[in-house]
Amino acid sequence: MIKNTPLNYGLVAMSFHWLMALLIIGLIALGLYMVRLPLTDPETFQLYQLHKSFGFVVLVLAVMRLVWRFLNPSPELPAGMPWIERLAAHLGHAGLYGLMLFLPLSGWLMVSASPWGLPTVIFDSFNLPHLPVPAFLGTKEQAEGLLKIVHEYAAYFLILMVVLHVAAALKHHFISKDDVLRRMTRLKSD
């Protein structure tokens, strides 16, 4: 089953979900590690390039995933699910999708604002052009500083959203005993 059905996610949606989950967790771990390294170390530069490369992959996959989601609606939520949980599910997914787009873009804009002018080389293959930095952000130094804070706190917010997402999935599996988690881990219902 490639496409979503009213009861289950299809192979494409599941592949997007789990691939992006691995990439995002890896990017968070790498980001938390690399910001503690000395900027003068050449290995630090390589880790930043790797972080930016995988961040760009997440951005491309997030766009593809959103297109797929619009073309293939998600399975219906369980019938007896309280309205507050339905609202939380919709807001949580919207927040996750928003952050999957916002974090790579804010990182790209931060790099573009840097007065150092260092290139972003995606997997040592091609240079990613810098984005135009809006003038209202001030000088390049001011813009970079602001965007660094925005990117950092958005990453912390993403960590919180991922934890809540996992907790909700486990709640559905172990407490509500419904198919919400199972439909993202197998191709068809029993």
VMD Tcl script that draws the C-alpha trace (Angstrom):
set ca {
  {0.00 0.00 0.00}
  {1.71 3.14 -1.24}
  {-1.02 5.69 -0.49}
  {-2.75 6.47 2.79}
  {-6.15 4.93 3.47}
  {-8.81 6.12 5.93}
  {-7.36 3.64 8.44}
  {-3.60 3.55 7.78}
  {-0.63 5.46 6.50}
  {0.91 4.20 3.29}
  {4.52 3.30 2.60}
  {5.41 6.79 1.31}
  {4.05 8.60 4.38}
  {5.71 6.11 6.74}
  {9.02 6.42 4.89}
  {8.90 10.21 5.12}
  {8.00 10.03 8.82}
  {10.73 7.65 9.94}
  {13.48 9.04 7.68}
  {12.77 12.57 8.84}
  {12.55 11.43 12.47}
  {16.07 9.96 12.19}
  {17.43 13.03 10.40}
  {15.88 15.47 12.86}
  {17.10 13.59 15.93}
  {20.56 13.38 14.36}
  {20.54 17.11 13.53}
  {19.50 18.01 17.06}
  {22.24 15.85 18.55}
  {24.85 17.21 16.12}
  {23.71 20.79 16.71}
  {23.92 20.46 20.49}
  {27.39 18.93 20.16}
  {28.95 21.22 17.56}
  {28.01 24.52 19.22}
  {30.24 23.55 22.15}
  {33.33 23.08 19.97}
  {35.94 25.77 19.28}
  {35.16 27.60 16.04}
  {38.86 27.67 15.14}
  {39.05 23.87 14.83}
  {38.83 22.74 11.16}
  {36.79 19.70 12.25}
  {34.17 22.06 13.69}
  {33.78 23.67 10.27}
  {33.21 20.22 8.72}
  {30.56 19.40 11.35}
  {28.77 22.68 10.59}
  {28.84 21.82 6.88}
  {27.40 18.38 7.65}
  {24.69 19.96 9.85}
  {23.80 22.42 7.08}
  {23.79 19.66 4.45}
  {21.39 17.45 6.40}
  {19.34 20.53 7.34}
  {18.90 21.24 3.63}
  {17.83 17.61 3.10}
  {15.22 18.03 5.86}
  {13.94 21.20 4.18}
  {13.55 19.45 0.81}
  {11.94 16.39 2.42}
  {9.58 18.58 4.46}
  {8.32 20.26 1.30}
  {7.93 16.89 -0.42}
  {6.20 15.49 2.66}
  {3.74 18.39 2.79}
  {2.90 17.94 -0.89}
  {2.36 14.22 -0.30}
  {0.18 14.93 2.74}
  {-2.04 17.32 0.75}
  {-2.38 14.76 -2.04}
  {-2.93 11.87 0.40}
  {-4.93 12.89 3.46}
  {-3.98 11.37 6.80}
  {-6.01 8.52 8.23}
  {-8.96 9.55 10.38}
  {-8.46 9.98 14.10}
  {-10.16 7.39 16.35}
  {-13.93 7.96 16.55}
  {-14.11 8.27 20.34}
  {-11.16 10.63 20.66}
  {-12.05 13.70 22.80}
  {-12.16 17.04 20.96}
  {-9.28 18.44 23.05}
  {-7.04 15.57 21.97}
  {-8.11 16.06 18.35}
  {-7.23 19.74 18.62}
  {-3.89 18.90 20.26}
  {-3.13 16.39 17.49}
  {-3.85 18.93 14.75}
  {-1.91 21.72 16.48}
  {0.98 19.38 17.28}
  {1.29 18.20 13.69}
  {1.02 21.76 12.38}
  {3.76 22.79 14.81}
  {6.02 19.93 13.75}
  {5.53 20.67 10.05}
  {6.12 24.37 10.68}
  {9.34 23.68 12.56}
  {10.54 21.24 9.87}
  {10.35 24.17 7.46}
  {11.28 27.01 9.80}
  {14.45 25.55 11.33}
  {16.30 24.87 8.06}
  {15.19 28.22 6.68}
  {16.25 30.12 9.80}
  {19.61 28.34 9.74}
  {20.06 29.15 6.07}
  {19.16 32.79 6.70}
  {21.52 32.91 9.70}
  {24.41 31.65 7.56}
  {23.45 34.12 4.84}
  {23.61 36.99 7.36}
  {27.03 36.02 8.67}
  {29.64 38.73 8.10}
  {32.18 35.92 7.58}
  {30.57 35.05 4.25}
  {31.48 31.38 4.52}
  {29.85 29.13 1.92}
  {27.44 26.33 2.61}
  {28.71 23.35 0.64}
  {26.06 20.64 0.50}
  {27.79 17.28 1.01}
  {30.99 18.68 -0.54}
  {29.12 18.82 -3.87}
  {27.63 22.24 -4.52}
  {27.44 25.67 -2.90}
  {24.07 26.73 -1.59}
  {23.54 30.39 -2.45}
  {23.00 32.81 0.39}
  {19.51 34.16 0.93}
  {18.87 37.91 0.89}
  {18.81 39.17 4.48}
  {15.94 41.57 5.20}
  {17.19 45.08 5.99}
  {14.92 45.38 9.04}
  {17.15 42.84 10.80}
  {19.90 45.46 11.00}
  {23.55 44.98 10.20}
  {24.87 41.56 9.24}
  {26.23 41.12 12.78}
  {22.87 42.08 14.33}
  {20.94 39.86 11.94}
  {23.23 36.90 12.51}
  {23.01 37.31 16.30}
  {19.22 37.52 16.25}
  {18.87 34.59 13.85}
  {21.26 32.50 15.95}
  {18.98 33.01 18.97}
  {15.85 32.31 16.92}
  {17.37 29.13 15.43}
  {18.55 27.91 18.84}
  {15.22 28.44 20.60}
  {13.29 26.99 17.68}
  {15.48 23.88 18.04}
  {14.65 23.67 21.77}
  {10.97 24.04 20.89}
  {11.33 21.25 18.33}
  {12.86 19.01 21.01}
  {9.81 19.70 23.20}
  {7.44 19.01 20.29}
  {9.18 15.71 19.48}
  {8.97 14.60 23.12}
  {5.25 15.49 23.23}
  {4.69 13.71 19.89}
  {6.34 10.52 21.16}
  {4.50 10.76 24.50}
  {1.16 11.14 22.68}
  {1.90 8.14 20.45}
  {2.80 6.02 23.49}
  {-0.33 7.22 25.32}
  {-2.46 6.10 22.38}
  {-0.74 2.72 22.28}
  {-0.54 1.85 25.99}
  {-3.39 3.80 27.59}
  {-6.01 4.39 24.89}
  {-5.08 1.08 23.21}
  {-6.03 2.38 19.77}
  {-4.28 2.08 16.38}
  {-2.76 5.58 16.25}
  {0.83 4.35 16.74}
  {0.41 1.04 14.90}
  {-0.81 2.71 11.71}
  {2.57 4.50 11.40}
  {4.55 1.30 12.04}
  {2.90 -1.26 9.76}
  {1.39 -1.31 6.32}
  {-2.08 -2.66 7.18}
  {-4.36 -3.31 10.14}
  {-4.93 -6.78 11.49}
}
mol new
graphics top color blue
foreach p $ca { graphics top sphere $p radius 0.5 }
foreach p [lrange $ca 0 end-1] q [lrange $ca 1 end] { graphics top cylinder $p $q radius 0.2 }
display resetview
